[in-house]
Amino acid sequence: MTPMTAVRPWPDPGPLPRPQDLAPGPRLWLVRAPGPGAPPDESVLDDEERRRADSLRRPADRALYVAAHVALRRALGGCLGLPAARVPLTRLPCPGCGGPHGRPAVAGPYGAYVHFSLSHTGGLALLGLAARPVGVDVERVPEERLVEDAAGALHPAEQEELAGAAPDTRALAFARCWTRKEAYLKAIGEGLSGDGLRTVRLGTGPAPAGLPGWLLSDVEVPPGYAAACALPEPGRMRTQSAAPESRPSSPAASSVRQHR
């Protein structure tokens, strides 16, 4: 990945990647909710996803959630040669406590060939597929008062960087740092439940600070947002990046829980 990774619009006008196409690096898409005249096809969502969508009070949040999860299923289905509604999803064990709330993944044998991450914020979602565990995050650039409230959760060196930043650049610097952290913590399956926000330093500057064994990149997004992508370097984790010669005839669909 480069210091700033390009991203495609969804729906992608080109062909969706096959598992072997993901070996060089992740494929990223930006997803927006469709207009009122073109609602997404919710039939591809499972019951849990529909319940989650129905629980969102703001129509805009619900529309983006549905669009993002439909895009996820269609991207995975196209990659794996499955109908979108039949893509089996699960949660891996949490690396901290072992509970069933770790990194979201494709269930069964398909999970060896493609990994994914999904993030949505006000009006915009970021979707990533990769041949190795991947994390993505997108956030709105916050107001200054929110930066002051949340900066204390970061690494001490990052707090110093923000304190020394020009006032008109501080909010964007904070957003860059936060999305890098969340992308990395999603990729390792820890999320915000651990102490990674404070103990891992990824920096607030224009390019991420280096992290041994990891590829970290900011992602091109519209003004007013920040986004990042993280995944381990090739060979760091045991993964299968080449497509199988023949796909399993029936995927294991144990727990079908989705990235929220």
C-alpha positions in Angstrom: 0.0 0.0 0.0 1.1 3.6 -0.5 0.9 6.4 2.0 -2.5 7.3 0.5 -4.5 4.4 -0.9 -7.0 4.9 -3.7 -10.6 3.8 -3.3 -13.3 3.0 -5.8 -16.9 4.1 -5.8 -19.6 1.5 -5.2 -21.3 0.1 -7.3 -17.9 -0.7 -9.0 -18.2 -0.3 -12.7 -15.5 -2.9 -13.2 -15.4 -6.6 -12.5 -15.3 -7.6 -8.8 -12.0 -9.2 -7.7 -11.5 -12.9 -7.4 -9.6 -14.2 -4.3 -6.3 -14.3 -6.2 -6.7 -10.7 -7.3 -6.5 -9.6 -3.7 -2.9 -11.0 -3.1 -1.1 -7.7 -4.1 -3.2 -5.6 -1.7 -6.7 -4.7 -0.5 -9.5 -3.6 -2.7 -11.5 -0.6 -1.2 -14.8 0.9 -2.0 -16.7 4.0 -0.8 -20.4 3.4 -0.4 -23.2 6.0 -0.1 -26.8 5.5 0.5 -28.9 5.6 -2.7 -31.5 8.3 -3.3 -35.1 7.8 -2.3 -36.0 6.5 -5.8 -33.4 3.7 -5.8 -33.5 1.9 -2.5 -31.1 -1.1 -2.2 -32.3 -4.6 -2.4 -32.7 -5.7 1.3 -33.6 -9.2 0.3 -29.9 -10.2 0.4 -29.7 -9.3 4.1 -30.2 -11.9 6.8 -32.7 -11.5 9.6 -30.2 -10.1 12.1 -29.1 -7.5 9.6 -32.7 -6.5 9.0 -33.4 -6.2 12.7 -30.3 -4.1 13.1 -31.4 -1.8 10.3 -34.9 -1.5 11.7 -33.5 -0.5 15.1 -31.8 2.7 13.7 -34.0 5.6 14.3 -32.7 8.1 11.8 -33.7 7.2 8.2 -30.3 8.4 6.9 -28.5 6.0 9.2 -30.8 3.1 8.2 -30.3 3.8 4.5 -26.5 3.9 4.8 -26.4 0.8 7.0 -28.5 -1.2 4.4 -26.5 0.1 1.5 -23.2 -0.7 3.2 -24.2 -4.3 4.1 -25.8 -5.0 0.7 -22.5 -3.8 -0.8 -20.5 -6.1 1.5 -22.6 -9.1 0.6 -22.5 -8.4 -3.1 -18.7 -7.8 -3.1 -18.1 -11.0 -1.1 -20.5 -13.0 -3.3 -18.9 -11.7 -6.5 -15.4 -12.6 -5.1 -16.4 -16.1 -4.0 -18.9 -17.0 -6.7 -21.8 -17.1 -4.3 -25.3 -15.4 -4.3 -25.0 -12.4 -2.0 -27.8 -13.7 0.3 -25.9 -17.0 0.8 -22.5 -15.5 2.0 -22.0 -17.0 5.4 -20.7 -14.5 8.0 -19.5 -15.0 11.5 -17.4 -13.5 14.3 -14.0 -14.9 15.2 -13.1 -15.4 18.9 -12.0 -12.2 20.6 -8.2 -12.3 21.0 -8.5 -10.8 24.5 -11.2 -12.9 26.2 -12.1 -15.6 23.6 -15.7 -14.4 23.4 -17.6 -14.5 20.1 -17.2 -10.8 19.3 -13.8 -10.7 17.5 -13.1 -9.7 14.0 -16.0 -10.3 11.5 -15.2 -13.0 8.9 -16.6 -15.2 6.2 -17.6 -18.5 7.9 -16.4 -21.9 6.9 -13.7 -22.7 4.3 -14.4 -19.5 2.3 -12.8 -17.5 5.2 -9.4 -18.8 4.1 -9.5 -16.9 0.8 -11.0 -13.5 1.6 -11.1 -11.2 4.6 -13.2 -8.0 4.9 -13.8 -4.9 7.0 -16.6 -2.4 7.0 -17.0 1.0 8.6 -19.7 3.6 8.3 -20.1 7.1 9.6 -22.4 10.0 8.8 -23.3 9.6 5.1 -20.4 7.5 4.0 -19.2 3.9 4.3 -15.8 2.3 3.6 -15.6 -1.4 2.6 -12.4 -3.4 2.2 -11.6 -6.9 0.9 -8.1 -8.5 1.2 -6.3 -11.8 1.1 -5.2 -11.2 4.7 -6.9 -9.9 7.8 -7.8 -6.3 7.1 -9.2 -3.4 9.0 -10.7 -0.1 7.6 -12.2 2.9 9.3 -13.8 6.1 8.2 -14.8 9.0 10.4 -16.0 12.6 10.0 -13.5 15.2 11.0 -14.8 16.2 14.5 -15.4 19.5 16.1 -12.5 20.9 18.1 -14.3 20.3 21.4 -14.6 16.6 20.6 -10.9 16.5 19.9 -10.1 17.9 23.3 -12.4 15.4 25.0 -11.0 12.3 23.1 -7.3 13.1 22.7 -6.5 11.8 26.1 -7.3 8.3 25.0 -4.4 8.3 22.5 -0.7 7.5 22.9 1.2 10.1 24.9 3.4 11.0 21.9 0.3 11.6 19.8 -1.2 13.8 22.5 1.9 15.9 22.3 1.7 16.1 18.5 -1.9 17.3 18.7 -1.0 19.8 21.4 1.6 21.3 19.2 -0.5 21.3 16.0 -1.9 24.5 14.5 -5.5 25.0 15.6 -6.8 24.9 12.1 -5.2 21.5 11.5 -5.7 19.8 14.8 -9.1 18.2 14.1 -8.0 16.6 10.9 -4.8 15.4 12.5 -6.8 13.8 15.3 -9.2 12.1 12.8 -6.2 10.7 10.8 -4.7 9.2 14.0 -8.1 7.8 15.2 -8.9 6.1 11.9 -5.4 4.5 11.7 -5.8 3.2 15.3 -9.3 1.8 14.6 -8.3 0.2 11.3 -5.3 -1.5 13.0 -7.4 -2.6 16.0 -10.1 -4.0 13.7 -7.5 -6.0 11.7 -6.1 -7.7 14.9 -9.7 -8.4 16.1 -9.3 -6.3 19.3 -11.4 -3.3 18.4 -11.7 -0.5 21.0 -12.1 -2.9 23.9 -8.4 -3.2 24.7 -5.7 -0.7 25.4 -4.4 -0.3 21.9 -5.6 3.3 21.5 -3.1 4.4 24.2 -0.3 1.9 23.7 0.2 1.8 19.9 1.6 4.9 18.3 0.5 5.5 14.7 0.9 9.3 14.6 -1.1 12.3 13.6 0.9 13.6 10.7 0.3 13.4 7.0 1.7 9.8 6.8 1.2 7.0 9.4 4.1 6.1 11.7 5.6 2.8 10.9 4.5 -0.3 12.8 6.7 -3.4 12.3 5.0 -6.2 10.4 2.1 -4.1 9.3 1.0 -2.1 6.3 -0.9 1.1 7.2 -2.3 3.6 4.8 -4.5 6.6 4.8 -7.4 6.3 2.3 -8.6 9.0 -0.2 -12.0 10.3 1.0 -14.0 13.4 0.4 -13.1 16.6 2.4 -14.5 16.5 5.9 -13.6 12.9 6.4 -10.6 10.8 7.3 -10.1 7.1 6.6 -7.4 4.4 6.9 -6.7 0.8 6.1 -4.4 -1.7 7.9 -3.3 -5.3 7.2 -0.3 -7.5 8.1 2.6 -7.8 5.8 2.6 -10.9 3.6 3.8 -13.9 5.5 3.1 -12.4 9.0 -0.1 -14.5 9.4 -0.9 -17.8 7.9 -3.3 -17.0 5.0 -4.3 -18.5 1.7 -4.1 -15.8 -1.0 -4.7 -18.0 -4.1 -8.1 -19.2 -5.1 -8.9 -22.8 -4.6 -9.0 -25.0 -7.7 -12.5 -26.1 -6.6 -14.8 -24.3 -4.1 -16.6 -26.2 -1.3 -20.0 -27.3 -2.4 -21.7 -26.0 0.7 -20.2 -23.4 3.0 -20.4 -23.8 6.8 -22.9 -21.2 8.1 -22.6 -21.5 11.8 -23.0 -18.2 13.5 -24.1 -15.5 11.0 -23.3 -12.3 12.7 -22.3 -9.2 10.9 -19.8 -6.4 11.3 -21.8 -3.6 12.9 
